[in-house]
Amino acid sequence: MPEDYREPAKFFARTCFTSALREHVGMVLRRLAGETSNTAPVLTLITQFGGGKTHTLTALYHIARIGVEAVAFPGVAGLLEAAGLTAVSQARVGVFVGNAWDPQVGHETPWIDLARQLAGDAGVETLGTTAQTTPPGTEALGRLFAAAGGTVLLLFDEELNFANRHRGLAEPFYAFLQNLTVAMTGTTRGAAVISLPRSQVEMTDWDLQWQERITKVVRRVAKDLIANDEAEIGEVLRRRLFEHLGPERNQKRVAKMFADWCFERRAQLPPEWTAVDTATTEAKAREFLQSRFEACYPFHPATLSVFQRKWAGAAAVSANTWHAGHAGAVDLMGVSRRVHPCAARTAHHARLGTARGPGVPQHRVGSARGVAPGGCPGCRHCWCPGACPSTRCRH
């Protein structure tokens, strides 16, 4: 896991608390605090490409483990206020990541591993002498939660990957999940968050069968959390790619400059570049377009749309070889930042400088439709305000 995720201070400093993230984390924290409304003992995180699953699970892990002191991290105080809480209830946290889990001495099965995470050797003892081969029942799991102090959070990810790699443990693991979801409903300050994939890309018949079985047994008692932050993806990428974007007044000035340029040429530009309602007044249309540029800054709005389609399409081609969701977005945008000649320029040039409409070759941006404000009139290499950064341009 990247350092930015392991260290809570760095993680929260670069985390955008989107509406979905606030809602989901808030629901779990309410459950850990003993609240019963707007929460549930078992929550399924239904993920798709771009869904923010990793951020949700990581945020829960850090906040629940750290407890009351987590309020010092950026965004956590506002999250608590939105959830109607005054403090974080510290919990014992157990994590199961199926694509990373393998049996080890003292961690021979997933339930033994989780018991040890929650309550050490005493937790393993509560499972009974048959735990090496048999998943614990609901009563044994209740004893485990008590041994852990009563306030527990279990986070599950990549269950299907685990079942596929350890097929001999697939049936016992299924029974464990079934008993766990039932046992968790008997707690007052316990929660289990289980991620379930939405995409069925490149799944074998065996995969599909087990995905359906796991989904059904979990969702009998679970509340669904649909993880999807697409509307706020610009802010997510800003936090992950840039440390500082310069003064806000400069951001607004650059956004207005590009918005005005696009608006004046809206008849020649692809519709997704402006998305202006023809029925509205010109003043309202300009205001709307400028707000889009400000919301996506320092990216061109069309750039985000294109990349969003690209990484979703790439994920559809190969779910096993492509980074999913916002992680993939960050990778793609980071690569773009490294290879584009504008990379050495300031942030407010860099991303807007890479924007181009569908079908426009990279080194001819603007040549057919005029030069962007401050662009190079000679080679029209890119749309960055200021001097042309191309090494092949003498202007």
N, C-alpha and C positions, 0 to 999 in steps of 0.2 A: 504494500500500500504506500502511495506517495507520502512524503513527509508532511505535506500540507493537510493531509487527512489524519495522520497519527497525532500530531501536536494540536491540542484544542485551541490554543491561542491563534495559531496560524490558520486553522480551519475556519474559525468564526470570523476572523478578520477579512477573509476572502469569500464569505458565504453571503449569498443574496437570499434573504428570508422572503421567498415568494409566498403568495397567498396559499398555495397548496402545502408548502413546507410548514408554514405557521399553523395551518389547520390540523395537519396530520400529527405533528409533534405535540401540539397543544392537547389533542385528544388523548394521546398516550400519557402525557404528564398529568392530566386530570384523573385518569384511572389510577396512576401511582399515588396520587394524593387522596384517594378514597372517594372521589366523586363518582356519581353513577349516571348523570345526565351527559349527553353528547360525548359518549365514549363507549368502550366495549372491552371485555377481557381478552378477546382475540380479534386482531385486525389484520386483514390481508392487504398487502401493498400490491395493487395490480399495476404492473409496470409495462411501459412500452418504450420504444426508442425515443429518447428525449424526456423521459419521465422523472428524472431526478431521484431515482431509487437510492443510489449510493449516498447522496447528501442527506436524505431522510434518515437512513439507518445510522449513518455516522453522527449526525446531530443528536439522535436519541442516545446513542452509546455514550457520548461525552457528557451530555447534560445529566443523564440519570446517574452516571458513575460519580460525577463531581458534586452533584447536589446543590446546596444553597449557594455555594461560591460561584456556580456557573452563571449567575446573574451578572457578573462582572464582564462577561464576554459580549462583544457587540451584537445587538439584535435580540439577546435572550430576554432582557427586561420587557421589551415590547411584546415578545411572544407570550410571556407569562400574563401580561396585562390583557392581551386578546383572549387568552384562555380562561380568564377570570381567576387566576391564581396569584398568590402573594409571594410564594417561594417554591423552590424545587424540592420534591421529596426524594432524597437519595435512595437508590435501589441497588441491589446486587444484580449485576448484568451478566447474562450468559449469551454467547454468540456462537452460532453454527453457520459456517460458510461451506456449502457442499462441494464446491470445486477445489477447495483447499484442504478439506478434512481427510485424514488417513488415520487408521488406528495406530496407537502407540502404547507403550507400557503405562498403565494407569489411566489410559484414555481409549480403552478397547472398543467402545461403542459410542455413538453420539450421545446417548442419555447418561452414560458414565462421565463423559467429557463435560457435559453441561452441569451435572451434579457437582463435579469438582470445581468448576468455575464459580458456582453459586455458593457453595458451603464447604469446600475442601474435602478432606477425608470423611468428616462427619456427614456431609451431603451424600457421598457415595454409600456410606453405611445405611442410610435411610432407604436405599433402593432394594436392599435385601441380598441374599447370597446368590440368587440366580441372575443377577443383573448382567453377568458376563455374556449370557446367551439369550435372556428373555427380557423384553422391554417392561418397564415398571407399570403397574396399574395405577388407577387414579388415587387410591389411598396412599400408596408409596410416594407419589408425586406431591400429594398434600403434605406429607411429612417433610419432604425435601424443601418445599416452600417455607415451611415453618422453621426449619433448621437454618435457612438463609435469612431469617429475620422478618419474613412476611411480605416485604416490599421487593418484588422481583420483576425483572424485565428480560424476556427472551427474544432474541433477534435471529431470524432464519433467512438464509438466502441460498440460492442455487441448490434447492433440494433435489430437483430432477437430475442435475449433474451428478450428485452423490449417488442416487439410486442407480444410475446408469453405470457408474464406475464400480460400485460395490453391490452387484446384483444379489449376492448372497444375503445382504443386509436389507434389501429393499422391502421385503414383507415385514420384518420386525420394525423397521423404521416407520412404515405406514401405520402399524399398530401403535407405535409410540406417539406419533402425531395425533392419532385419534384419541388416545388416553389423555394426552397433554391438553388438547383443546377442551375436553370435558373437565379435567381437573382445574384448569385456569378459571373456568366459570364459577368455581366454588371459592375463589379468593376475593378479597375486597380491595387489595392493593397490588394486584399482579396483572401483568399484560404480556401477551405474546404477539409479536409483529412478524408475519410470515409473508415474504415476497412471492408473488406468483407471476410467471411470465404471461404476457398477453399474446405475443407473437408465437406462431407455430411453424416458423420458417425452418426448413431442413430438419424436421423431426421425423424419426422413424416411427413405424407403427407402435413399437414398444414404448418410445418416448410419449407418443400421444396417449396411449393407454394409461401410463403412469401419471402423466400430467392431469388427466381427467380424474383419476382416482384421488390423487393428493388434493386437487382443487375441491372436489366434492366433500371429502371428509373434513377439510378445514372450514369450508364456507357454510357448513351446517350450523355453526355457532358464531361465525365471524362477521364483522362489519367490514365492507370493502372501502379501501382508500384508493381512489384513482389518482395515481401520480402522473401529473401532466402539467408542466410549467411552460408550455410553448409560448404563451402570451407574454411572458416575462423573460424570454431567453436572452434578449439583449443585455439586460442587467446581469444575468448569470455569467455570460461570457466576459463582460467587462471586468467583473470581480476576479475571474480566473486568469485573464490575460494581461491586465494592466494594473500597475500599482498606483499610478497617478495620471489623470487625464488633463491636468492643467486647470486654470481658473474657470469657473462656471460661465462667466461672461464670454470668454473665448469660445467655449463650447457652443453657446447659443448663437454667437456671431457666425461661426462656421456653418452650423446647422441651417441658419437662415439663408446664408449665401447659396448653399447647395439646393435648398428647397426652392428658393426663388428661381434659380437657374432651371431646375426641372419643371417648375410650374409654367414658365414662359415657353418651354419647348414640349409641353405635355402632348400636343397633337402628334409629334414625331417620335415620342418615346413609348416603349411598351407600357400597357396600362398598370402593370404591377409596380412600376417605378413611382407612380403618383397615387393611385387608388383614390382619386378625387371624385367626389359625387358631382356629376354634371348639373344636378338640380339645385345645388347650393349656390350661395353668392360667392363672388370671387374672393372677397375678404375672408369668408369662412373657409373656403377651399385652401387658400394660402396658409391660414392659421393651422388647419388640420395637417397639411403637408409638413409644415415646420415642426409640429409636435411629433410627427413620425420620425423625422431626422433627429430631433432631440432625444426621443425615447431610445433610438437605436445607436446613438452616438457612442464611439466614433465609427460605427459601421454604417454603410449605406443600407437602408431598409431592404432593398432588393437583394443585397449580398446575403443577408440573413435568410431570406426566403429561398434563395438558390441553394445555399449550404444545407438548409433544413431538408430540402428535397433530396439533395445529394447523399447526405448521411443516412436518411431513411431508406433511400433506394439501395445504397450499399449494404445496409443491414439486411434488406430483403434478399440481396444476392447471396450473402454469406453471413449468417448470424454467428458463426464460430470464429471468423477471422477479422471482423470489424468491431471497433469500439462502439458500444451502444450509447445512445442518448447524448447527454451533454458532455460526457467524457469524449465521445467521438467529435462533437462540435468543437471542443477545445483543441483537440488534436488537429483537426482540419484547419481551424483558424490560425493556430500556432504555426503550422506549416506554411500557410499563406503569408504570415507575417515574416517568416524567415526567408522565403524565396523571392518575395516581391521587392523590386528595387527601392520602394518607398520605406522599407523597413528601418532604415537608418534615420528617417525623419521623425518628427514629433508625433505623438499618438493621434492628435487631431488631424494630421495628414494621412497617417498610415492606412487606417481602415477605409476611410472615405476614398482614398486614392486607388483602392483596388476594385471599387465598384464598377460594374459594367453590365449592360443589358444582355439578355439571352441572345446568343448568336453573334455578338460583337467580338472580333478577335482581340486578344489581350493587348497587342502592341498597336492597335488602331483605335483604341477607345477615344471617342469624341471626334474622330476624323470625318465621319459622315454627318455629324449633327452639330458641329461647332465645338469650340474649346470651352471647357468648364472655366469658372472664374479663376484667373491666375494661372491657368494651364499653359503649357509650352505651345506657342503658336507654330513652332517649327516642325517637330516630329509628332506632336500631340500624343506623346507616349502614354500619359496617364492624366488623371483628373486632380492631382494634388495641387492645391493652391501654392504658389511660389515657384521657384526655379525647377526645371525639369531634372529629375534624379537619374535619368537614363544615361549610362556610360556611353551609349551609342549616339547621343544627341549633343551637338555642338552649340546649342542655343542657350 
